[in-house]
Amino acid sequence: MIAPMITAASLLDVLSGLLEGEQASLFRFMNEGTPYLTRATVDVKRTVNGVAQTNLLHCAQLMRAIEAYGGVTRPPRATGEEQYLAYLSLKFLLPRLAQDKRESIERYENALKSLAGAPDDVRRMLESHLATHRRQLQLLQDAAARQK
C-alpha cells in the first residue's frame, strides 16, 4: 500500500513540534564552559558537550526544513528550568539528561509514524536525528553508570 502524501500544514506542524522539543532540551545549557559540569571528568564533559553541539545542529536542520517547506521559525521560549541545574550533582544531572534524550527519541518516533507520506528528504533527516539520539542516550547512560 502506498502511503498518502502529507499536507504541507501537517508536515510543518510536526517539524515545528520537533524543533520546539529540541529548543526546549536541557542540552541547550550544556555548552563549553557551562557551570553545570564543573565537577565532571573530561570524558563526561566531552560526551555532554558533543550532545549539546548535536542539539544545535538538529535545531538548524529543522529550521532549514521548516523554511524550505514554507514555514516560519520562532526563537526558543525561555523556561527558567535551567536555574536548578547548577545545584544538581552529576549523579542526578546525567540521569536527567538521559531522560531528556528519551523524550526526544519518543518525539521523533511519533513524528516518523505520523509522517508516513512525508518527502524522502524529511524522513531521512528525522531518521538520522533519531539514530543520533539513540546513540547519545547510550553514551549518557554509560556516563551516568560510571558516576555511581
Order of alpha helices (4+ residues) and beta strands (2+ residues): alpha-alpha-alpha-alpha
